[in-house]
Amino acid sequence: MNKYGIVVLNYLNYEDTIECLDTIRDQTFKDIPIVVVDNGSQNGSVPAIEKAIAKYKNIFLLSHQQTLALQRGITWELIIYVSS
């Protein structure tokens, strides 16, 4: 179980969110778990982010309907929140 992780918040801004994910992936720690939380964007963010993260097993997307899972399901000791 990981003791740390990054949460990236997205709302109607998938271009910057994808760029943010690229930057995070370029860091020293390559296997850090990343959760992208989309808060009900209606601009195509979810499909764009799903396509961008499809090849990465350490990046997950939670859509608006799943946001409560974020509060109940993550047990990391350190959570880093990033808003693109």
N, C-alpha and C positions, 0 to 999 in steps of 0.2 A: 504494500500500500504506500502510495506517495504521501510525503509529509508537506508538500508544497504544490502550488499550481497557480495558474493565471486565469483570470476571468476577464474576457474582453466584452464590453457592452456595445451593442449596436442598436441604433434606431434611425432608419432612413438614411444611412450613410455607409453603404456596403463598400464603396470604393476605398474610403479611408480605413475601414475595418480590415479589408484584405491587405492593404499596404501595411497596416499595423501587424497583422499576423506574419507577413513576410519578414518584418524587422525582428519580431520575437524569435522566429525560427532561425535567424542568422546569429543568435546569441550563442554563448559557449555551451550552455546546457541544452542539448538537442532533444532530450526525451521528456522535457517538462510537460505535464498535462495542461492543456489549454481548453477552456470552455468558452464558447462564444454564446452570449445570451442576446437574442433578438427580441425586442419588446414590441411585437406586433407591427413591424414595418409592412407597408402595403406597396412598396416600390420595387419589388423584385429582389430585395435583399436576401431572403432565405435561399432561393435557388442559386443566386450568384455565390453566396458563401458556401453552400453545399458543394458546388462545383469546384471552388477554390481549395476546399479542405479534403476532398474525396480521397486523395492519395496519402493522407497523413493519419496514422492510427492514434496519434496522441492529441488530436484536435476534435472536439465535439461541438455540436450546435444544439442549443435548446431554444425552441421558439417560444413565443408568448404563452401559449397554453401550458408549457412545461416549466415555467419560471419557478414555481413553488418547489420543484425537485431540486433546484439549485440550493435553496435554503435548507432543505432537509437531507439531501443526499451527499453533500461534500463534507468530508471529515479531515481535510488537510489542516495541519497546524499553522501554515502560513498561506494566505490567499492574497494574491496581488490583483487588484482591480485596475483595469485599463479601459478608458473610454476614448474611442478614436474620434 
